[in-house]
Amino acid sequence: MKKQDNLSQSIQSNTRRLGTACVLAASLCFSTGGLLMKLIPWNPLAINGARNVIAALVIGLYILVTRHKLKFNPTVLVGAISMAGVTTLYAVANKLTTAGNTIILQYTAPIWIVILMFLFFGQKPDKTALISILIVFAGILCFFFEGLSTGKWLGDLLALLSGIFYAGVFMLNSFEKGDALSSVFFGQLACGIFLSPLVLRESVFTAPVLLAVFVLGAVQVGLAYIFFTTGTKYTDPVTASIINALEPILNPILVAVFYGEMLGRLSLVGAVIVLAGILYYNLRGKL
């Protein structure tokens, strides 16, 4: 009996390690987005179309290999629209403001989930959620005050909207008829079909640019979502949320080191405040 218990504990431990490794891998893949976007001198909509075609192929292959049964219903459809909104707004925002501003403002998604659940379902936020909302909005104000002075306020606004769409993806996929992988696949496929023709208007097709587009689609979107959907099955929410916080930290660091783009002083303050608010909500609310 003791041997069976030890074996069971060993399996659970290995499963947790696998889940943690997958979430970490997903965060690392996601964090390359800002740099790759900056390196591609295309219209952001063309970039998003091309990367989603590649990502849809990667996810589609994964679905075939794992024999995952695709779902298509109103919940999955709205989730797919939300997914398309996330990737499109993220791509455009990256060209209009700094990569750091874009990812930090998108990372406000957990707070928008709380707000949307209250507005549409009457689920009142608790004290922890209210404090987190106030902290995060204080950070958001820092971004927009600097955006008004630098002329990058529109990019910041689109990045914030991408966070709302991102919240929609997570909220809708928590419903019984939702399916995260189906929403991701159909959202990527739709963006690829409608936006990829814009690539024909571009004139720069050097090897580095094409490589960046391929990595953006195959790794930053396709492989990242495979790792993420796998890892979250075997990782508790607190651990996953802490690991996922690496993305908004690594993203602007990679852009600063390899592209030379820095966060403004006020935006840096806002980034610290937003991350503090999100981590407070994830840790205080679940421990």
Secondary structure, 3 states (H helix, E strand, C coil): CHHHHHHHHHHHHHHHHHHHHHHHHHHHHHCCHHHHHHHCCCCHHHHHHHHHHHHHHHHHHHHHHHCCCCCCCHHHHHHHHHHHHHHHHHHHHHHHCCHHHHHHHHCCHHHHHHHHHHHHHCCCCCHHHHHHHHHHHHHHHHHHHHHHHHCCHHHHHHHHHHHHHHHHHHHHCCCCCCCHHHHHHHHHHHHHHHHHHHHHHCCCCCHHHHHHHHHHHHHHHHHHHHHHHHHCCCCCHHHHHHHHCHHHHHHHHHHHHHHCCCCCHHHHHHHHHHHHHHHHHHHHCCC
